[in-house]
Structure formats: structure tokens, C-alpha cells
Amino acid sequence: MPVIVTGAGGFVGRQIVSRLLAQGREVVAMDTVAEGISGGARPELLRVIAGDLGNADVRAEALSGGVSSVIHLATVPGGAAEADPAASRRINIDAMYDLLLEASAAGDKPRFVYASSIAVYGDPLPAYVDDATPLSPKMIYGAHKAMMEHAVALFTNRGGIEGVTVRLPGILARPKGPSGMKSAFMSNLFHALKAGEEFTCPVSAGGTIWAQSVARCADNFIHALSLDTALLPPTYAVTLPAQRVTMGDLAREIAAQCGVSPDLVRYEPDAALEAAFAAQPPLTTAAAEKAGFAHDGDLATLVSSALKTLD
């Protein structure tokens, strides 16, 4: 039976679909539009369903062939969720809850891997974040993610699914263009320096972020499909390992690998944006590492990997 990937046309989703097909896995790829979802060398293994996740008929079509696993990426992201809380509730809560119910009925305790977010911790963050840090979201997006972490745990405890929730740090580097995410400046920095263009960074050079390349992120999702869930905490939720870097160090490393001057970047901090997205404290992810998740290893490897996805 297939692996269903929601949000398969997104930049993380495309990487995951590619990896699954390369492994010879059958994939049902769901997104609002089919553009950007490719079967590559294994088109016979791919079924693409274009439609709204909130539409019961679309979900039924995806589940019609049964399901072994679900990787649930589809979301109304941060800035868009804050601007339209009703749309966020419809997709991030209602549609996902229905998908949990339907996947439980369509499969034999399918693995359900849920993409949550570090937004569940809220802001300002405490001086240190580890596996014991409580969830305290302030924004709509983080609140809805936190609610559905509990739903994944509920369905797992009731025996309907095998849930794995992974909280994503900043994933680099997203495609150029509007994303609905207030943290998009992290990826836009890559695009500007690769093109040799000036860039105004809306947070300070000393602003700290938690980051992971999209390739490493996709590898972590693939790992989540087969890991021993006994290694997870009782919540079945972990924060993915990430590298904590300053925006200045990130800019200098990108500039060095692109052969341009780091002076192309000037810093004009927005206090609210920095507080929400570039004031991330030291992070320990012991539970995730015990379960076999990993970060990129070092800043140079992270930047090199992220730049490759822009080609």
C-alpha cells in the first residue's frame, strides 16, 4: 500500500517524494495543485491528487487504495494563519483531524508522521530549550500545531495510528517568492547572495536561528517512517536536531561559498521579527537524537546542501 504525502508540491514535499520513489515505494502525492510533483524515473509508482485537503472527496480519493503511512506536511503557514485564522483552523485543525480519522479506518494502524513546528514553544523563548520545555504558543499557527500534536498522540494511544510528530526548525532554503511565512528572510538571504545581489536583513547580525537543510529535513522524515516508536517520548513528539547559528555567520558562510562579499548584506532589525524568529536560545534535542534524527553536522555542510537545492 502507498505512502500518502500531503503538501507534496512544497519544497520539503518534493524532496520526500523523490526519496520515496527512489526506494521503490508507491506514493500518493497530494497538494492543491499538481505542478512541481514529478515521478522522475519512476512515474509508475506515483499517483498525484490535486485538490483541497479540506475536501472530503479529495481525501477519500487519496485513501482509496489503502494506506501504509502518511507524511502530513500540508499547512496554512505562520503569517497566512495569523492573517486568516479561519483558514488555518479549516486546514490545520479540521482537515487534519478528519485525515487522522480516515487514515485510521483505511489502513492497519498506519504510521502517521506529522510536521509540527518550533512555533509551538511561543515567544519569547526561555533561556534554554530542551525536551522538558513546555508548549506555550502565542500565534495562531503555533497554537494549531500544538493542538494537533495532542491529536496525533490521542489517535496513537487509542491504537488507530502509529504517530510520530517532528517539530521543524528553520528549513533552508525555500524557493524564492511569497511563502506566507514570516521567517522567509532566512531563505531569501541565500537567493540574494547566490545572485550577487544586495540584501537587507530584517534581523540583526547577532540574531540566532535554529536551522536545518531541506535535504536533511527530508532524510529525517524518511527515517520517521521506520523508526522504533518505543524510542519516542510518551507524547510521540520531538524537536528535530538543528544547528544554532547567527545570521551574520550564516551570511558570511553563504557569501564565501558563492564567491561574493558579505558586505552585500546590511542589517536593519525589526524588533518584533527578531524576537519571534531570531532570538533562539541554546537547544538540546536528546529525545530526537535517541530516536535517530540528526542535523547537518556543521554550518558549511548546511549551507552547501541548501545552496544545491537552489540549482
Backbone bond lengths (Angstrom), bond angles and torsions (degrees), N, CA, C in turn:
res aa  C-N    CA-C-N  psi(-1)  N-CA   C-N-CA  omega(-1)  CA-C   N-CA-C  phi
1 M - - - 1.464 - - 1.526 110.05 -
2 P 1.321 115.98 156.78 1.471 119.45 -170.99 1.514 114.54 -80.06
3 V 1.332 113.80 164.25 1.458 122.85 165.72 1.521 106.63 -94.21
4 I 1.314 117.81 125.19 1.464 121.83 176.25 1.520 108.20 -93.65
5 V 1.328 116.17 127.82 1.460 121.77 177.48 1.516 107.94 -117.56
6 T 1.322 118.00 113.21 1.459 120.49 174.49 1.530 108.61 -88.95
7 G 1.322 116.19 151.85 1.463 118.79 -174.85 1.518 111.26 66.44
8 A 1.339 116.17 30.53 1.470 121.32 -173.49 1.519 113.69 -68.73
9 G 1.329 117.35 -17.41 1.454 119.92 179.08 1.515 113.61 -87.38
10 G 1.321 117.39 -5.34 1.451 121.15 177.22 1.514 111.85 -75.28
11 F 1.320 116.59 172.77 1.458 117.55 -172.12 1.518 112.21 -72.77
12 V 1.327 119.39 -29.34 1.462 120.84 171.46 1.524 109.37 -75.31
13 G 1.314 116.80 -43.09 1.461 121.13 -178.33 1.510 113.38 -58.28
14 R 1.322 116.90 -42.44 1.474 119.60 -179.57 1.523 110.98 -63.31
15 Q 1.318 116.68 -38.60 1.468 120.27 178.48 1.528 110.82 -65.23
16 I 1.313 116.42 -40.70 1.462 120.45 -179.78 1.522 110.94 -66.78
17 V 1.326 116.55 -46.19 1.469 120.17 179.14 1.520 110.37 -57.95
18 S 1.325 117.08 -44.84 1.460 121.20 179.72 1.529 111.19 -58.41
19 R 1.318 116.97 -43.50 1.468 120.60 -179.57 1.528 111.63 -66.48
20 L 1.327 116.56 -42.65 1.463 119.87 -179.81 1.528 111.25 -62.57
21 L 1.326 116.66 -44.01 1.465 120.29 179.59 1.524 110.88 -64.05
22 A 1.331 117.09 -39.52 1.463 121.18 178.84 1.530 111.12 -62.72
23 Q 1.333 116.09 -27.48 1.465 120.85 177.10 1.521 112.64 -83.49
24 G 1.338 116.44 -1.96 1.457 120.47 -178.30 1.513 114.10 81.29
25 R 1.342 116.31 19.03 1.461 119.97 -179.74 1.524 110.11 -86.78
26 E 1.318 115.84 142.40 1.455 121.74 173.13 1.524 108.30 -76.55
27 V 1.340 116.60 134.71 1.461 120.83 -174.00 1.520 110.60 -129.99
28 V 1.313 116.24 134.67 1.461 122.84 166.35 1.520 106.38 -107.44
29 A 1.328 115.75 114.52 1.458 121.96 -175.00 1.525 109.47 -104.49
30 M 1.317 116.08 119.24 1.464 122.05 -178.13 1.522 110.64 -111.06
31 D 1.316 115.43 137.77 1.463 120.85 170.33 1.516 107.89 -164.88
32 T 1.324 116.04 170.29 1.466 118.96 -178.92 1.516 111.69 -65.87
33 V 1.341 116.60 -30.45 1.466 121.90 175.14 1.525 107.93 -134.05
34 A 1.329 115.44 154.24 1.462 120.17 -177.05 1.523 112.77 -86.11
35 E 1.335 117.04 -13.54 1.457 120.50 -176.73 1.529 111.19 -59.09
36 G 1.323 115.39 133.70 1.456 120.74 177.51 1.511 114.39 93.34
37 I 1.346 117.90 -7.82 1.462 121.04 178.05 1.520 108.19 -98.91
38 S 1.320 116.50 115.16 1.456 120.80 -173.73 1.519 110.75 -123.42
39 G 1.341 114.44 144.74 1.453 120.14 176.13 1.513 113.23 -86.07
40 G 1.329 116.92 -6.36 1.466 120.79 179.09 1.515 111.37 54.26
41 A 1.311 115.81 -128.21 1.465 120.88 -178.46 1.523 112.47 -82.71
42 R 1.336 117.74 -6.12 1.463 120.70 -177.80 1.522 111.94 -125.98
43 P 1.335 119.24 55.17 1.466 120.35 -176.87 1.524 113.19 -63.36
44 E 1.336 116.54 -23.97 1.458 119.45 -178.59 1.533 112.53 -68.11
45 L 1.328 116.22 -16.74 1.465 120.57 -179.38 1.521 112.89 -92.90
46 L 1.339 116.68 -5.81 1.463 120.84 -171.87 1.514 111.94 -110.29
47 R 1.326 115.60 131.19 1.466 121.86 169.90 1.519 107.08 -121.30
48 V 1.319 116.31 123.38 1.463 121.80 -177.03 1.523 109.26 -105.18
49 I 1.321 115.66 131.35 1.461 121.83 177.70 1.512 108.24 -122.91
50 A 1.322 115.47 115.60 1.462 121.17 179.48 1.520 108.76 -99.19
51 G 1.313 115.81 124.17 1.454 118.82 179.28 1.515 111.42 168.55
52 D 1.306 114.86 175.65 1.459 123.31 -176.49 1.523 109.52 -82.19
53 L 1.331 116.78 125.04 1.458 120.83 179.02 1.524 111.59 -58.86
54 G 1.310 117.43 -26.23 1.453 120.84 179.18 1.512 113.92 -75.98
55 N 1.333 117.62 -5.63 1.466 123.06 -179.93 1.526 108.90 -90.06
56 A 1.325 116.97 119.14 1.464 120.78 -177.43 1.517 112.12 -60.81
57 D 1.332 117.64 -34.22 1.467 120.44 -179.78 1.522 111.21 -67.08
58 V 1.318 116.84 -36.63 1.465 120.97 178.36 1.527 109.83 -65.44
59 R 1.315 116.55 -44.94 1.466 119.81 177.98 1.524 111.17 -63.49
60 A 1.324 116.79 -40.30 1.467 120.49 179.87 1.520 110.68 -62.78
61 E 1.325 116.77 -39.75 1.460 120.04 177.97 1.523 110.96 -62.62
62 A 1.324 116.40 -41.94 1.462 120.04 179.84 1.524 111.62 -63.81
63 L 1.309 117.04 -36.26 1.455 121.78 -175.61 1.519 113.29 -90.73
64 S 1.327 116.91 -0.09 1.465 120.53 -172.53 1.523 113.57 -63.50
65 G 1.323 117.40 -25.75 1.458 120.23 179.10 1.510 113.07 -97.21
66 G 1.340 117.18 16.18 1.455 120.59 -174.76 1.519 110.69 81.68
67 V 1.312 116.36 -179.47 1.460 119.79 -177.77 1.524 109.80 -156.66
68 S 1.322 115.53 133.78 1.461 120.08 173.28 1.518 110.55 -95.46
69 S 1.345 115.52 -35.77 1.458 121.38 -176.24 1.520 109.08 -153.57
70 V 1.326 115.13 156.30 1.468 122.21 173.18 1.516 107.70 -128.25
71 I 1.332 116.51 131.72 1.461 121.24 166.84 1.518 105.86 -111.04
72 H 1.310 115.64 110.92 1.463 120.48 -171.98 1.521 110.73 -102.38
73 L 1.339 114.69 102.26 1.456 122.56 -179.48 1.522 112.95 -106.43
74 A 1.330 116.78 -25.74 1.463 121.06 -172.13 1.519 110.92 -56.96
75 T 1.321 116.31 134.36 1.463 119.99 -177.44 1.519 110.61 -161.62
76 V 1.304 115.64 155.99 1.461 121.98 162.65 1.523 105.03 -90.70
77 P 1.344 118.83 112.52 1.469 120.84 -170.42 1.520 113.43 -74.30
78 G 1.365 113.14 178.22 1.454 121.79 -168.08 1.512 118.13 -46.99
79 G 1.349 115.95 -64.52 1.460 119.09 -176.71 1.512 111.80 -63.78
80 A 1.336 117.25 -39.06 1.464 121.56 179.11 1.517 111.17 -66.91
81 A 1.331 117.05 -37.15 1.466 120.57 178.38 1.517 111.13 -65.76
82 E 1.331 116.27 -39.44 1.459 120.27 179.88 1.527 110.52 -67.53
83 A 1.340 116.54 -36.26 1.454 120.98 -179.60 1.531 112.25 -74.08
84 D 1.332 116.58 -28.45 1.468 120.98 -176.88 1.524 109.38 -139.75
85 P 1.329 117.99 76.68 1.469 120.72 -177.85 1.525 113.53 -58.07
86 A 1.331 117.21 -30.86 1.467 119.65 179.94 1.525 111.15 -66.60
87 A 1.331 116.25 -41.05 1.462 119.66 177.56 1.522 110.40 -65.40
88 S 1.333 116.21 -38.49 1.456 119.89 177.47 1.523 110.55 -62.83
89 R 1.314 116.53 -45.16 1.468 118.78 179.30 1.528 111.11 -61.99
90 R 1.319 117.61 -41.17 1.464 121.08 -176.35 1.523 111.78 -62.35
91 I 1.347 116.59 -42.01 1.464 120.59 -177.62 1.523 111.88 -93.55
92 N 1.322 116.52 -49.29 1.467 119.90 -172.08 1.521 113.41 -74.81
93 I 1.335 117.12 -21.86 1.468 119.60 178.56 1.527 111.12 -115.86
94 D 1.332 116.53 -64.39 1.466 119.32 -171.39 1.529 112.75 -62.61
95 A 1.327 117.19 -50.85 1.463 119.99 -178.07 1.527 111.03 -64.49
96 M 1.332 116.59 -38.91 1.463 118.81 179.79 1.520 111.24 -67.56
97 Y 1.324 117.60 -40.93 1.466 119.43 178.55 1.526 110.23 -61.25
98 D 1.335 116.68 -42.82 1.461 120.31 177.22 1.529 110.89 -62.45
99 L 1.336 116.86 -39.60 1.458 120.50 178.77 1.529 110.89 -63.89
100 L 1.313 117.50 -39.78 1.464 120.56 176.12 1.531 110.87 -60.08
101 L 1.314 116.85 -46.11 1.460 120.93 178.06 1.526 111.04 -60.37
102 E 1.315 115.93 -47.37 1.465 120.83 -173.97 1.522 111.83 -71.28
103 A 1.327 117.05 -38.41 1.465 119.64 177.50 1.527 110.34 -66.21
104 S 1.319 117.06 -37.47 1.463 120.52 177.04 1.521 111.22 -60.26
105 A 1.337 115.83 -38.64 1.466 120.47 -178.93 1.525 112.71 -77.57
106 A 1.331 116.88 -30.28 1.465 120.86 -173.58 1.520 113.65 -85.97
107 G 1.326 117.16 -21.95 1.462 120.65 -176.00 1.509 112.18 -123.82
108 D 1.320 115.68 172.14 1.457 121.87 176.81 1.520 108.01 -95.72
109 K 1.319 115.21 86.59 1.461 122.38 -178.48 1.531 110.79 50.63
110 P 1.350 117.07 60.63 1.469 120.05 -176.76 1.519 112.72 -65.42
111 R 1.320 116.61 150.41 1.461 121.77 171.95 1.532 107.33 -71.53
112 F 1.319 116.79 129.60 1.455 122.38 -178.72 1.521 107.62 -123.11
113 V 1.332 116.19 108.53 1.457 121.81 -177.48 1.532 108.04 -102.85
114 Y 1.303 115.53 118.43 1.463 122.32 -173.27 1.519 111.31 -109.25
115 A 1.328 115.34 127.91 1.465 121.27 176.74 1.519 109.77 -86.90
116 S 1.332 115.66 99.73 1.450 121.14 173.04 1.527 108.29 -93.79
117 S 1.310 117.44 -158.98 1.459 120.63 -171.69 1.527 110.47 -152.86
118 I 1.323 114.98 153.48 1.467 119.26 173.36 1.530 111.06 -66.75
119 A 1.335 117.41 -8.10 1.466 120.34 175.51 1.520 111.80 -62.41
120 V 1.345 117.94 -16.82 1.467 120.06 179.56 1.525 111.57 -65.86
121 Y 1.339 117.59 -19.90 1.462 120.18 -179.66 1.528 112.67 -78.98
122 G 1.336 116.55 -17.50 1.449 120.47 -179.30 1.519 112.51 77.10
123 D 1.328 115.97 -175.48 1.453 121.52 175.55 1.536 108.57 -147.18
124 P 1.323 116.21 147.98 1.460 126.93 -0.10 1.526 111.30 -71.16
125 L 1.326 115.29 149.55 1.444 121.05 178.31 1.534 110.15 -75.13
126 P 1.327 117.11 156.81 1.464 119.25 174.56 1.524 110.63 -69.54
127 A 1.316 116.77 176.93 1.468 121.29 -176.03 1.520 112.54 -68.01
128 Y 1.324 116.91 -16.91 1.461 121.55 -177.58 1.519 107.48 -155.30
129 V 1.334 117.36 139.76 1.468 121.07 178.81 1.516 109.16 -120.55
130 D 1.339 115.29 130.29 1.455 120.57 174.81 1.529 108.21 -143.72
131 D 1.318 116.48 -166.15 1.459 119.91 -175.25 1.523 113.26 -68.38
132 A 1.322 117.59 -15.78 1.461 120.73 179.81 1.523 113.05 -94.11
133 T 1.331 117.96 -3.36 1.466 120.69 -178.18 1.523 110.27 -66.72
134 P 1.320 118.66 126.41 1.464 120.45 -178.47 1.522 111.88 -71.92
135 L 1.324 115.39 154.19 1.458 121.11 174.77 1.521 108.09 -81.17
136 S 1.336 116.32 129.42 1.459 120.67 -178.14 1.527 110.03 -147.90
137 P 1.340 116.78 62.58 1.472 119.49 -174.34 1.522 112.27 -69.57
138 K 1.322 114.14 150.72 1.462 121.00 177.16 1.525 110.77 -115.28
139 M 1.339 116.93 -30.54 1.458 121.45 -178.49 1.531 110.30 -90.90
140 I 1.335 115.98 156.01 1.466 122.35 -179.45 1.532 110.95 -56.05
141 Y 1.320 116.66 -46.08 1.463 121.26 -177.47 1.530 111.15 -58.90
142 G 1.322 116.61 -50.78 1.449 120.15 -179.71 1.520 112.34 -63.46
143 A 1.328 116.50 -37.61 1.461 120.03 179.29 1.514 111.28 -64.95
144 H 1.321 116.51 -43.79 1.466 119.63 179.73 1.525 111.28 -66.98
145 K 1.319 117.10 -37.16 1.465 119.80 176.32 1.529 110.41 -62.85
146 A 1.324 116.72 -44.10 1.460 120.63 -179.70 1.529 111.12 -62.74
147 M 1.321 116.42 -41.50 1.464 119.69 178.11 1.526 111.42 -58.34
148 M 1.315 116.21 -42.82 1.458 119.11 -175.55 1.525 112.96 -79.64
149 E 1.327 117.54 -19.26 1.466 118.89 168.59 1.525 109.05 -59.97
150 H 1.334 116.27 -42.90 1.456 120.48 178.98 1.531 110.78 -65.34
151 A 1.330 117.11 -35.87 1.464 120.37 178.94 1.533 110.74 -65.33
152 V 1.330 116.68 -41.43 1.471 119.87 177.41 1.527 110.29 -61.21
153 A 1.323 117.21 -43.26 1.463 120.83 177.97 1.527 111.02 -63.85
154 L 1.329 116.88 -40.98 1.460 121.02 178.95 1.521 111.43 -59.86
155 F 1.324 117.04 -51.02 1.464 120.85 -178.35 1.530 111.17 -64.95
156 T 1.320 116.82 -31.61 1.462 120.25 176.64 1.524 110.40 -69.60
157 N 1.316 116.43 -46.65 1.462 120.23 -179.77 1.525 112.00 -63.21
158 R 1.329 116.95 -28.69 1.466 121.31 179.46 1.528 112.14 -86.27
159 G 1.349 117.23 -2.79 1.456 120.42 174.40 1.511 115.90 85.81
160 G 1.347 117.65 10.56 1.461 119.47 -178.99 1.515 113.55 -82.33
161 I 1.330 116.95 -31.06 1.460 122.73 -178.58 1.522 109.05 -141.47
162 E 1.326 116.09 171.46 1.459 122.74 163.09 1.523 106.43 -108.79
163 G 1.300 116.30 102.92 1.459 120.14 -173.54 1.511 113.37 -90.27
164 V 1.327 114.59 143.02 1.459 122.68 171.76 1.530 106.58 -138.40
165 T 1.321 116.90 116.75 1.463 121.17 176.94 1.518 109.20 -105.75
166 V 1.328 115.87 127.98 1.462 120.33 175.94 1.525 108.62 -119.54
167 R 1.328 115.76 128.00 1.466 121.11 178.66 1.519 108.37 -91.56
168 L 1.326 115.61 121.45 1.455 120.43 -175.27 1.522 111.51 -86.63
169 P 1.343 116.77 135.14 1.463 120.97 168.79 1.534 108.40 -81.72
170 G 1.329 118.13 -161.74 1.455 120.91 173.60 1.525 109.50 -67.15
171 I 1.330 116.79 124.55 1.466 121.19 -178.26 1.523 108.23 -105.77
172 L 1.340 115.95 127.40 1.457 121.72 -171.60 1.524 111.12 -123.10
173 A 1.319 115.91 140.97 1.445 126.75 -1.60 1.529 107.99 -118.85
174 R 1.322 114.94 132.63 1.453 120.42 -178.18 1.525 110.93 -70.42
175 P 1.343 117.19 156.40 1.466 120.36 178.08 1.521 111.19 -59.16
176 K 1.309 115.31 153.80 1.457 120.93 178.28 1.522 109.73 -69.86
177 G 1.313 115.53 144.81 1.463 119.55 178.49 1.508 111.05 118.64
178 P 1.347 116.54 173.96 1.461 120.65 -176.19 1.527 111.20 -63.81
179 S 1.337 116.04 136.11 1.460 120.15 -179.32 1.522 111.95 -126.26
180 G 1.334 117.47 -12.19 1.453 120.11 -175.27 1.514 112.86 78.10
181 M 1.340 117.00 7.39 1.461 121.39 -177.31 1.521 109.90 -110.95
182 K 1.319 116.67 128.70 1.459 120.66 -179.36 1.528 111.59 -69.19
183 S 1.338 116.55 -19.61 1.463 120.71 179.70 1.523 112.81 -86.86
184 A 1.329 118.23 10.20 1.467 121.71 -175.33 1.528 112.46 -61.50
185 F 1.335 118.12 -20.23 1.467 120.19 -179.29 1.527 111.51 -58.55
186 M 1.323 117.93 -29.26 1.467 120.39 -179.73 1.525 110.92 -61.58
187 S 1.329 116.03 -43.35 1.462 120.48 179.55 1.523 111.42 -77.99
188 N 1.326 116.85 -35.82 1.464 119.74 -179.62 1.528 111.55 -60.92
189 L 1.328 117.04 -29.27 1.459 121.68 176.04 1.536 110.76 -59.46
190 F 1.313 117.03 -42.61 1.466 121.42 177.97 1.526 110.89 -60.99
191 H 1.321 116.23 -48.19 1.461 120.41 -176.86 1.528 111.16 -61.32
192 A 1.343 116.21 -43.56 1.458 119.76 -177.70 1.525 111.10 -64.41
193 L 1.319 117.78 -49.25 1.466 119.91 -176.15 1.520 111.60 -69.63
194 K 1.311 117.36 -34.35 1.471 118.26 176.89 1.520 110.60 -63.26
195 A 1.337 116.38 -33.95 1.459 121.20 178.81 1.517 112.40 -86.14
196 G 1.348 117.83 -0.83 1.456 121.21 -178.80 1.509 113.47 70.09
197 E 1.332 116.14 28.82 1.462 120.86 -176.19 1.530 111.11 -103.93
198 E 1.321 115.50 155.03 1.462 120.17 174.41 1.522 109.71 -68.37
199 F 1.338 114.79 150.32 1.464 119.31 -178.45 1.520 108.81 -141.67
200 T 1.327 115.56 130.93 1.458 121.19 174.29 1.515 108.29 -98.30
201 C 1.308 115.75 112.90 1.462 121.67 -177.93 1.522 109.23 -86.80
202 P 1.337 117.96 126.08 1.469 119.69 -175.53 1.522 114.45 -83.40
203 V 1.349 116.56 7.75 1.463 120.93 172.67 1.527 107.68 -130.61
204 S 1.310 117.33 166.53 1.459 120.83 -174.44 1.517 112.42 -75.40
205 A 1.333 115.89 162.22 1.464 121.16 177.77 1.519 110.76 -62.09
206 G 1.313 117.11 -28.87 1.456 121.10 179.57 1.510 114.14 -88.54
207 G 1.332 116.72 -0.93 1.461 120.63 178.44 1.522 110.99 -63.17
208 T 1.318 117.42 135.77 1.456 121.63 -175.51 1.522 112.03 -106.75
209 I 1.334 115.79 138.51 1.463 121.93 178.99 1.525 109.51 -129.63
210 W 1.326 115.25 158.13 1.464 121.90 169.58 1.522 106.71 -101.16
211 A 1.325 117.52 125.73 1.456 119.81 -171.77 1.522 112.29 -136.46
212 Q 1.336 113.28 154.92 1.454 122.81 177.47 1.522 107.28 -153.56
213 S 1.325 117.77 143.84 1.466 119.87 178.48 1.518 109.93 -74.31
214 V 1.327 115.73 155.90 1.463 119.80 179.47 1.522 111.31 -64.82
215 A 1.332 117.82 -32.80 1.469 119.90 178.20 1.524 110.50 -64.88
216 R 1.325 116.94 -45.13 1.460 120.10 177.79 1.518 110.74 -64.79
217 C 1.331 116.85 -38.91 1.455 120.94 177.82 1.530 110.66 -59.62
218 A 1.328 117.34 -46.42 1.465 121.08 178.87 1.521 110.85 -61.80
219 D 1.324 117.01 -41.22 1.464 120.53 176.88 1.533 111.07 -60.19
220 N 1.320 116.67 -38.67 1.458 119.94 178.97 1.527 111.68 -66.17
221 F 1.312 117.29 -37.57 1.471 119.69 176.48 1.527 111.36 -65.64
222 I 1.317 116.74 -42.07 1.466 119.55 177.59 1.531 109.69 -61.36
223 H 1.321 116.65 -41.93 1.459 120.46 177.03 1.527 111.42 -59.68
224 A 1.337 116.56 -38.04 1.464 120.96 -177.66 1.528 112.38 -63.02
225 L 1.310 117.52 -22.41 1.462 120.74 -179.39 1.524 112.68 -69.70
226 S 1.316 116.99 -25.13 1.464 118.91 -173.07 1.530 114.06 -124.65
227 L 1.312 118.73 -1.60 1.464 119.35 -176.93 1.530 110.54 -66.37
228 D 1.320 114.76 157.35 1.450 122.23 176.15 1.526 108.63 -77.75
229 T 1.328 117.07 111.27 1.464 119.52 -175.01 1.530 112.30 -67.75
230 A 1.324 117.92 -12.09 1.466 120.17 174.74 1.525 111.42 -65.85
231 L 1.346 116.18 -18.03 1.458 120.80 178.24 1.525 112.84 -80.30
232 L 1.337 116.86 -10.77 1.461 121.27 -177.22 1.524 111.06 -86.56
233 P 1.328 116.99 157.30 1.471 119.88 173.55 1.524 110.75 -67.07
234 P 1.316 118.85 169.28 1.470 121.56 -177.96 1.524 114.08 -59.32
235 T 1.308 117.56 -22.81 1.464 121.01 178.01 1.522 112.54 -79.30
236 Y 1.332 117.87 -12.00 1.473 124.43 -174.86 1.527 111.79 61.53
237 A 1.316 117.26 19.22 1.466 122.49 -176.46 1.520 110.44 -121.81
238 V 1.340 115.44 135.18 1.464 120.87 175.76 1.522 109.07 -137.06
239 T 1.318 114.95 152.81 1.459 120.93 171.52 1.522 107.76 -91.34
240 L 1.319 117.07 126.86 1.460 119.96 -177.51 1.529 111.27 -63.19
241 P 1.319 116.98 141.84 1.471 119.59 175.10 1.529 109.94 -58.17
242 A 1.318 115.78 141.19 1.458 121.14 -178.33 1.514 109.23 -145.58
243 Q 1.314 115.57 157.84 1.462 120.37 172.94 1.521 109.18 -92.38
244 R 1.317 115.74 133.23 1.463 120.72 177.05 1.526 107.56 -94.33
245 V 1.330 115.99 115.23 1.463 120.75 -175.88 1.521 109.46 -132.74
246 T 1.321 116.74 155.81 1.459 120.19 173.09 1.530 108.99 -85.74
247 M 1.310 115.56 154.92 1.459 119.69 178.29 1.524 110.39 -64.23
248 G 1.334 117.55 -33.82 1.459 120.38 178.03 1.519 111.57 -64.53
249 D 1.329 117.75 -45.46 1.469 120.91 178.12 1.521 110.82 -64.41
250 L 1.332 116.28 -39.71 1.461 119.86 178.27 1.526 110.34 -62.27
251 A 1.334 116.72 -45.74 1.465 120.48 -179.92 1.521 111.37 -62.12
252 R 1.317 116.98 -41.62 1.473 119.79 -179.28 1.533 111.40 -66.00
253 E 1.319 116.94 -38.17 1.465 119.28 -179.99 1.533 111.19 -70.44
254 I 1.324 116.83 -40.84 1.471 119.72 176.60 1.521 109.75 -61.94
255 A 1.329 116.22 -46.75 1.470 120.55 -179.28 1.521 110.64 -59.34
256 A 1.324 117.26 -43.54 1.466 120.48 -179.60 1.517 111.22 -62.34
257 Q 1.332 116.94 -43.42 1.467 119.45 -178.38 1.526 112.38 -73.72
258 C 1.331 116.87 -21.87 1.470 120.75 177.98 1.531 112.19 -94.47
259 G 1.340 117.14 -6.26 1.456 120.69 179.48 1.511 114.07 70.27
260 V 1.342 116.68 34.10 1.463 120.70 178.97 1.527 108.40 -125.72
261 S 1.313 115.58 171.37 1.460 120.53 -178.52 1.528 111.09 -82.91
262 P 1.324 117.84 135.82 1.468 119.35 174.27 1.520 112.63 -66.93
263 D 1.341 116.35 -11.71 1.459 119.68 178.21 1.528 111.95 -70.50
264 L 1.333 116.84 -8.15 1.458 119.53 173.99 1.532 111.21 -64.73
265 V 1.318 115.89 -19.20 1.467 120.43 -177.72 1.518 109.66 -98.16
266 R 1.319 116.59 127.11 1.456 120.86 170.29 1.531 107.36 -118.90
267 Y 1.327 114.76 153.35 1.457 120.56 -171.66 1.516 110.33 -114.60
268 E 1.316 115.51 120.96 1.464 122.42 176.69 1.531 107.37 -129.12
269 P 1.336 116.68 80.92 1.470 120.51 -171.34 1.521 114.09 -63.82
270 D 1.307 113.84 136.94 1.453 122.69 168.74 1.531 105.91 -101.18
271 A 1.336 116.38 118.06 1.463 120.44 -171.20 1.523 112.43 -58.46
272 A 1.327 116.96 -42.23 1.466 120.18 -178.15 1.527 111.14 -67.80
273 L 1.329 116.48 -41.32 1.463 120.70 -179.67 1.522 110.49 -66.67
274 E 1.326 115.79 -41.47 1.472 119.31 179.00 1.521 110.72 -64.66
275 A 1.300 117.46 -41.41 1.467 120.36 -179.98 1.525 111.35 -62.06
276 A 1.329 115.77 -36.21 1.464 119.88 -176.20 1.520 113.17 -83.51
277 F 1.344 117.99 -33.22 1.463 119.72 -169.11 1.520 115.59 -128.56
278 A 1.320 119.02 -7.35 1.462 119.23 -177.23 1.523 111.65 -138.89
279 A 1.314 114.99 37.80 1.464 120.73 174.75 1.522 107.79 -134.22
280 Q 1.330 114.96 44.55 1.461 119.88 -173.16 1.524 110.04 -87.76
281 P 1.316 116.50 124.22 1.467 122.00 -172.22 1.525 111.59 -79.70
282 P 1.327 117.82 178.60 1.458 120.26 172.79 1.533 111.06 -52.08
283 L 1.320 115.31 142.74 1.471 122.31 -173.11 1.522 109.89 -129.12
284 T 1.328 116.15 132.42 1.457 121.82 173.24 1.524 108.60 -120.69
285 T 1.336 117.40 130.33 1.465 121.69 -175.75 1.533 110.31 -126.02
286 A 1.321 115.94 54.93 1.461 120.67 -174.83 1.521 112.67 -60.68
287 A 1.341 117.76 -39.69 1.467 120.28 -178.03 1.523 111.12 -64.86
288 A 1.335 116.75 -42.33 1.460 120.27 179.00 1.523 111.29 -65.55
289 E 1.322 116.53 -41.87 1.463 119.86 -179.74 1.530 111.02 -66.52
290 K 1.324 117.35 -37.34 1.464 121.15 175.85 1.526 110.34 -60.63
291 A 1.335 116.89 -35.51 1.463 121.59 -179.46 1.525 112.91 -82.19
292 G 1.335 117.28 -2.55 1.461 120.53 174.69 1.506 116.45 100.30
293 F 1.346 118.05 7.27 1.458 120.61 176.65 1.535 109.46 -81.13
294 A 1.341 116.43 158.34 1.464 119.90 -175.57 1.523 110.93 -148.68
295 H 1.351 115.98 161.25 1.472 120.78 170.13 1.532 108.81 -102.38
296 D 1.323 116.72 -170.67 1.462 120.74 -172.82 1.523 114.04 -75.22
297 G 1.298 118.10 -18.68 1.458 120.55 177.38 1.510 113.60 108.80
298 D 1.343 117.09 -51.81 1.465 120.83 176.90 1.516 108.67 -156.46
299 L 1.329 115.73 168.22 1.465 120.80 -173.93 1.522 111.42 -64.13
300 A 1.330 118.23 -41.67 1.461 120.72 -178.59 1.520 111.08 -60.79
301 T 1.328 117.56 -41.84 1.462 121.02 179.34 1.519 111.03 -67.38
302 L 1.340 116.82 -41.02 1.458 120.52 177.72 1.524 111.08 -59.05
303 V 1.342 116.02 -48.29 1.473 119.98 -177.81 1.521 110.80 -65.71
304 S 1.328 117.59 -43.69 1.459 121.02 179.31 1.530 111.09 -59.08
305 S 1.334 115.78 -44.89 1.460 120.51 179.60 1.524 111.10 -64.00
306 A 1.328 116.63 -44.31 1.465 120.27 -179.15 1.524 111.40 -64.91
307 L 1.315 117.78 -39.42 1.472 120.64 179.46 1.526 111.27 -63.64
308 K 1.320 117.04 -34.78 1.475 120.22 -179.13 1.522 110.96 -63.36
309 T 1.332 117.43 -31.42 1.455 119.48 -178.52 1.528 112.05 -74.04
310 L 1.339 117.49 -11.51 1.452 120.63 178.70 1.515 112.14 -86.72
311 D 1.349 117.62 -9.96 1.470 120.89 -177.91 1.508 111.70 -69.67
